[in-house]
Each structure stands twice: as structure tokens, then as C-alpha cells.
Amino acid sequence: MPGDSVNFNLLHRTCKLVVLLCLLHIFVTVVFYVRSLDIRFAFVQNQQKKGGVAQTDQKLSTADAPGTIQPPLSQQNREPGKVLEKCPETSPLLVGPLRVEFNSPVSLDFVKKENPNVEVGGRFRPRNCLAQQKVAIIIPFRHREEHLKFWLYYLHPILQRQQLDYGVYVIQQEGEEIFNRAKLLNVGYVESLKDYDYECFVFSDVDLIPMDDRNTYTCFSQPRHLSVSMDKFGFRLPYKQYFGGVSSMSKEQYLKINGFPNNYWGWGGEDDDIYNRLASKGMSISRPAGDVGKCRMIRHSRDKKNDPNPQRFNRIAHTRETMGRDGINSLQYRLVKKERLELYTMVTVDVGKP
């Protein structure tokens, strides 16, 4: 019947329209999926064994991208007499949030292969511009070899993308006496300045890894607390005065407080003493935003000979009285050995005992 024919044609056209809409939906889905892959590839994949650093949206050339093989700095050709401009205050190489994992062990050979531009002693400077700051990274250390490998694995690519003129100094306490973190940091300050005219000093525990490369390891107008959101504390600041983990100070700020105390033997207290020193000199603590300042800690048991310091609370209460005579001006140690290794400078020292 005619009516049946009309209904059949209408049904046929409706089915074709539905099929076309389905195909359009599939096409749009595929486009958005591909775009999401492009975005995800902008993040760092240096934690994967076949990693290297992914390209970013800044249109980097292969020679400029971290993780690609380039000749070392000493062999890079620069035009004679060419004056380099300052690097931008915010590096265009930054990629933002990073995935940080400690499931698979890494080797120093692999780290070196992934960071061919890092020179002997853990030194690096940008190739095409003058860094905004010269930074010494100082790590107090003893019996943490596996943690150090992870630190080097993650931090060298981050520091290069931040376009810093930097050197890494691992300050190792010799022997098995009670550990003295703050004194080792003072030693790192002194020994790094014997090598280069650093103007900024980042003091970092070996087991803390930043989760965002926008958290720049540089110095600011006020002392900087960099590890503000640690997974250990549920990505929150444990208390307002907390200054532990990773921090930075300019040379002027460090000397203004007479460096760090030398008499905190064992775990705890020195960070609060440092905070008291800064406050007593009228300085305040600057911090990155909580999402930018996230860090992961490598889980571990407390080290032997690093038990809680029973005298820490009494010492903290008297910081203002003691800081003038206990600090960089009273530092004493014996240099055992200074080795310029491929990825860092190892400074082994005897800091004495309580």
C-alpha cells in the first residue's frame, strides 16, 4: 500500500541518519583521544627504562631537549665573542606535574646515559643562555646509596629543564658516630664555594623527590621552603614553622644567620633551630603553592646512629642565645676525600663526635 511505502522510506532515512551520527561520534572521540595523547606526552617519562624526556609544547629542537644526546658543555661550539642573553625567569622547558615512582631500581650508568650533558662533579649550565642563578645542591649523606641513585635519576633532568647553572654536592659523614645533618650542610656550603662562585644554596635530604618541575630549586628574596607538601604528611604542611626536607637560601641569607648549628647530634631539632635563626633576623619563609610543592619520600627505616636527639628541645629554646657563636663561624671538620664523580661531587668528612 502507498502508506506502507512512505513509512518504509522514512524508516530507511532515519536509519541512515542514525548511522551517520554514530560515525560522527566515533570520529570526534578518536580526535579527542589523539589530542589527549599529545598532552600526556608533554609530561616527563624519565622514570621509564626506555624513557628520555618527552617533547613539550615549546617547539624545542632536538638539540635543546633534555634527554637527547648532545656533546658535553666543554665541547659545545660557541661563537667566539658571542654574548649570551640571560635565560628567562621561567624556563620554557618546564612540563609541570611528574610521575615519581620507586618500584624499579636504577643504575648510575643508566642515569649518566640519560643525562649526557651533566659534566664531571655533577656540573651543568645551560647551553644557549646564561642561567639566572648559580646553585649548589647540598645533600647530607651516609649509607643511602640506593636513595641517591633515585635522587640523581629524577633531579638531574629537572634541574636541567629549570635552566640552572648548578653543581651537586653529596656530603658524606665518615665513620659510625652519631649523624649530624646540619653540620654536614655547613660543610657543603664551604666546600662548594671552593669550586665555584655559587650564589644560591639548596639543602636537600636525599630521600625527597619533587613531583613538579615548576618547583624551582633557586633562591628568592626570602628563604625558601621547597618541600611543602610531602606524601609523608598527607601532602600538607605539618606545622607553620616547618622548614625541613628541602630548602634554599642565598649566600647573604645564609651568612646573616651564621649558617646552621653544629651541635645537633642525632635526629631532629636542627630545622626548628634554623627557623628560629631566620625569624630572629626578621626574615620570613616563602613557599611555592601546595600543588607545585608536592614531593614524594622514599620510604625507609631510621638510620642507625641517628636516634632522636634528647637535647633538641632545650637547644631550640635557646637558639637566639647560641646562634652567634654556633654556626659557620665555629665550623670544624677534617676533609677526608673530595671526589669529582660523573654525576656528583662526593665530599667525605670527619665531623667529630658529641
Secondary structure, DSSP 8 states (H G I E B T S, - for coil): -HHHHHHHHHHHHHHHHHHHHHHHHHHHHHHHHHHHHHHHTTS--TTSTT------TT---TTTSTTS----GGG----TT----B--SS-TT---B-----SS---HHHHHHH-TT-BTTTEE--SSSB-S-EEEEEEEESS-HHHHHHHHHHHHHHHHHTT-EEEEEEEEE-SSS---HHHHHHHHHHHHHTTS---EEEEE-TTEEESBTTS-----SS-EE---EEGGGTSS-SSTT---SEEEEEHHHHHHTTS--S---SBSSHHHHHHHHHHHTT---B---TTTTEEEE------TT--B-TTHHHHHHTHHHHTTTSSGGG---EEEEEEE-SS-EEEEEE----
